[in-house]
Amino acid sequence: MVVREKILDLVISCFKRHGARGMDTPAFELKDFDIAGQFDPMIPDAECLKIMCEILSGLQLGDFLIKVNDRRIVDGMFAVCGVPESKFRAIGSSIDKLDKMAWKDVRHEMVVKKGLAPEVADRIGDYVQCHGGVSLVEQMFQDPRLSQNKQALEGLGDLKLLFEYLTLFGIADKISFDLSLARGLDYYTGVIYEAVLLQTPTQAGEEPLNVGSVAAGGRYDGLVGMFDPKGHKVPCVGLSIGVERIFYIVEQRMKTKGEKVRTTETQVFVATPQKNFLQERLKLIAELWDSGIKAEMLYKNNPKLLTQLHYCESTGIPLVVIIGEQELKEGVIKIRSVASREEVAIKRENFVAEIQKRLSES
């Protein structure tokens, strides 16, 4: 799909702009960006969030927000609220559902299905419904319970520093410290983040598309060491772009606007209204190809003009060049805009230049 190629090109070019090198596995190169090594706190983490903002802004998907939290804050919050350590991950998976479920439903799941004491769930509720910017980080430093937990204080300290860097990058307004973000994967050890769209395109009267997060990531300092025979730790932070979800959103938006979801990058189609013009079509298409223009034609000796034009409309090819008996006699080529159906006659020797001019203006 052309749409998919453009999305992936944007993602890859952003990764390369930030110094990424490709891996042997194409899927990894196309979706993920990771920084590995021992560096000063929050500098690579801030860059990952900057990359996420660049990609989502470039894709023009609509307004978005990146939620951030820290695994140490999550665990510290659970500890001071009275959650047994054995239930940390189970309760975290419930908390992660707050973007789709009301608090009362999440609370019910934690208490009834996961056996958490009601008063503990209520204490968690005081925290997980909080979200904001750096001012909320400062507020949590003063929280009478959270401020007594060493893990949580470490996480809050890193988030405060992170917001300083995000402000310098000019993206702090796109970031929200959200205490309901838990990211259920066990390997996260520090900052975690998740990007969500605030609005998605829909037909009038339809419910907004619910596609969940479109990008996510965080710090995972212990994961690489799990696969090293000697257990050497390699600090890492990274992000993953949910390209399949983004493909879906972009394609739905195009359908909503009545735009064709193109399956080809072809710029020009070579057509004829008469029989026995295969040789002339081949000459024209060769000129277009030799000039670097993406062109195609039907692989038939005598295709019907209506069939050729319908093909262009169905595939979204923007321009058609037409050669027939009259055009050959007058030494011209007709150029047709598929969208407007307007046609103009151009001298045979000038038609490639005219095509190039139109393509550069589109």
N, C-alpha and C positions, 0 to 999 in steps of 0.2 A: 504494500500500500504506500502511495506517495505521502500521505499524511504521516504515516508511521516513520518513514525515512526522514522527513523534515524534523519531526520531534526528536528522533535519535541523533540526528546531526547537531541539533541545538544542544542537547545534553552532552554529547561527546566534545563539541567545541568548547563548551564551558569547562569541562573537566581538564581539557588540554591547556586552556588559558590559565588554569591554576596549577600547572606543572604535572598533571597526571601522565603516567606511562601505561600503555596498553598491556593487558595480560593475554595469555594464550587462549583463554576462554572468552569468546566474544560476548556471551551473555553478561559476564562479570564487567567487562569494559563498558558495556552499554548502560548498565544500571547503577553501578556502585562507585563511590569515590572514598578512598581510605587513606589516612595518614598514619604511618607507623614509625615509632622511634621515641626516644626520650627528649621531650621539649619542655619549655617553661609552660606553666599552667594556662590553659584556656586560649592560647594563641591558635593552635590548629583547630580547636573546637569552634572558635568564632569563625574561622575561615570556612568550615563545613556549612555553617548556617548562612554565610554569605553566598556560597555556591548554591545552596538550596533556593535562596531568594532570587538570585540571578536567573536560574532555570525557570522557576515558576513565573517570574515577571516576563521573561522572554517568550514563554508559551502563551501568554495572554489568556489565561484560563479564567480570569476574574479575580476579585479580591481574595486574598488568602491570609492565613495566620499560622505562625509556627509556635506551637506550645513547647515549652521547655520545663524540665524538672531535673532532679538528680536522684539517682538510685539511693544514695546515702540519706537524702532527705526523706524519701519514701520509707526506707527501712527504719529511720529514726522516728518518723511519725507513727508508724505501726507500733514501735517499741513503747513510746511514751503514752500511747492510747491503750496499751494493755493487750495487744494482739500476741498470742504465742508465736515464737519464732518459726515453729513448724507450719504455721498457717500464713506466713508472709506472702508467699507466691500465690496461694489460692485466693487470698483477700485482694492481692494486687490485680489479679485477673478480673475480679468483680469490679474494682474501682475503674479499670480501663473501659468499662461499659457505660460510663456516665455520659459519653458523647452520643449514645444511642438510647439510653434508658433514664427515667427520672430517678432522683435520689431514693425515693421511697421503695422503688422496685429493686434497686441495687442493695439497699439496706435489708430488704426482705430476703434476698438471695444469700447475703452474708450471714444473717441470723438463722434462717430456717434451713437452708441447704448446706451451709458450711459451718454451722454450729458456733458462730461467734456470739459472745454475750451482747445483749441489746445495748447496755451502757457503753460498751467498747465501740460498737458500731456508731453510736451517737457522737462519741468523741471524734471518731474518724470523720464523720459528717461535718463537724465544725471546720475541719481543714480542707477537705477535698472540694468544697464548693467555693474556694477562694482562688482567684486568678487576677493577675495584674502585671505591672512592670517592676522596675527596680525598687519602687516604694514598698511593694509587698515583700520583697526580699528583706528590706530593712525592718519591716513589721515583724517578720518571722524571727529575726534576730532577738527581738524583745519578747517573743512569746514565752510565757512562764514555763510551759512544758518542753517545747522544742528546744529552747535555749539551754536546757540541761542535758541534751544528748550530743555527745562528741561527734558522732557520725553526721548528724544533721547540720551541726555548725560548720563542719568541713565543707559539706555540699553547698550551704548558703554562702560561705566565703568564696567558693569558686563561681557561683552564679553572680555574685556582686561584681567580681572581676570580669566575668563574661559580658555582662551588660555594659561595662565600660568600653570594651572592645567593639561590641555591637553598635554602640553610639558613634564611635569613631568611623565605623564602616557605613553609617547612615541607614541602618536597618532596624534600630531598636523598636521603631513603631510597628514593625511586623512580628515582633516576638512577644509572647505572653508567658509569664511564669504561672504555670497551672499545676496546682497540687493534686489534681485528679489524674495526671499523666503518670502511669506506672510502667508501661512497656513490659509485658509479661516475660520476655526472654531472660533466662537466668544469667546470661553471660555479661550483661551490662553492669558496669562498676561505678560509673560516675554520671556525667551529664547525659540526659536523654532528650530527644526532641521528635516532634511529629507535626507535619504540615497538613492543614485541612483547608478546603475551599469554603469561603463564606457564602458564596452563591454559585450556582451552576445554571447554564442555559436550559430553559424549558419552553414548551409550547404554552400559550396562554391557557390558564385554568388547570395546568398540570402541577403535580407536586414536584418540588425540586429534586433533582437527582441525588440519591444518597449513595455515594461511592466510598465513604470512609476517608482515610488518610491517603494522600497522594505522594508523600515522601516521609521518610523517618530515618532515625539513626541514633547514634550516641557513642559513648566511650566504653570500650571493652578491653581493659588492660590485662585480663587473665586468659583470654580465649586462645591466643596463639601459643602460650606456654603449655596448654593442655595437649597440644599436638607435637611438642618438642620433646625428644627422648630425654633430654637433660632438664626439662622443665624451665628453660630460660623464659623469663617474662619479657614480652615486647608490648609496650603501651601502644594502643591503637584507638583511633576515633574515626568514624566514617558516617556515610549517609547512603541511603538507597532510594532511587527514584522509582515510583510505582508506574512504570511505563504502560502497562496494560490498562490500568485505570485511566491514565491520561489519554491513551488512544480512544477509549470508550467515550470520555467526556468530549473530546474534540470532535469525534465523529457524530455524536448526538447533537452538538451545537451546530454543526454544518447542516445536518438534516433539518433542524429546527428553522434555520434561516433559508431553507430551500436550496442550499448549495450542494453540488455534487461531491460525493466522497470519491476523489479521483483514484483510479487504479493504475494510472500511467502518467509519466512526466512528458508525454508527447506534446510538443508545442504547435505543430503544424500537420495538417492532414492533406494529402495530395489526392484530388478527386477529378472526375470527368463526367460530363453528362451524356457522352456518346460512346458507341462501341469502337473497338479497334484503336484505342488510344493508350495501350499499355506502354509502348515505347516512349511516348511523350511523358507519361507519368514517371517512368523510370529515370528519364533525363532530369526531370525537375527534382525528384527526391534525392538523386545523387548530388545535385548542386546544394541542396539544403544540408545534407549530411556532411559534405565537404566543407561547408561553412560553419560547422559545429552546431547546427540546429537540430533539435530532436524532432524527427518527422517519421510518419508512417503512411501506409496506404493499404487497401484491401488486396489480398493475394488472389485476385481474380482478373481474368482478361477483360470482362465486360460487366462490371458491377453497376447496379442501378444507382442513380444519383441520390434518390431518396434514402436508400439503404446506407450510402456513405455518410450522408448528413445526419441520419439518426445515430449512426455509430459515434460521430463526433459529439453529439449532444449527450449521449448516454455515458461517455467516458470523460467528458469535460475538456476535450481538446478545444482550445480557444480560437484557432484560426484554420481556415481551409483555403488552399490555393486550387483554382479550377482551371483546367485546360480543355478546350473543346474546339470544334471546327471553326467557329467564329473568332475565338481568341487566337488560334493559330494563324488564321488569315490576316488578322489585324496586328499581329506581333505583340500581343499583350497577354497578361495573366490576370485573372480575377482573384482578388483576395476577399474572403468572406469572413466577417465576424460571426462566430457561432452564437454568441449571446444576443446580439442586436439583429442579426440576419442581414446586416448591411453589406453591400458588395461595392468594390471599387476596382476599376481596371488600371493596371500598372504596366508600363513597358516591360517587355520580356527581360531585357538586360538589367532592369532596376528592381526586379521583384524581390531578390534576396536582401538587398539593402533596405527595402521597405519593411520586409518581415522583421529584420533585425531591429529597426527603429521601433516598430510596434511592440516587440517583445521587451525592449529596454524601458519602454514607458509603462508597461503593465505591472 
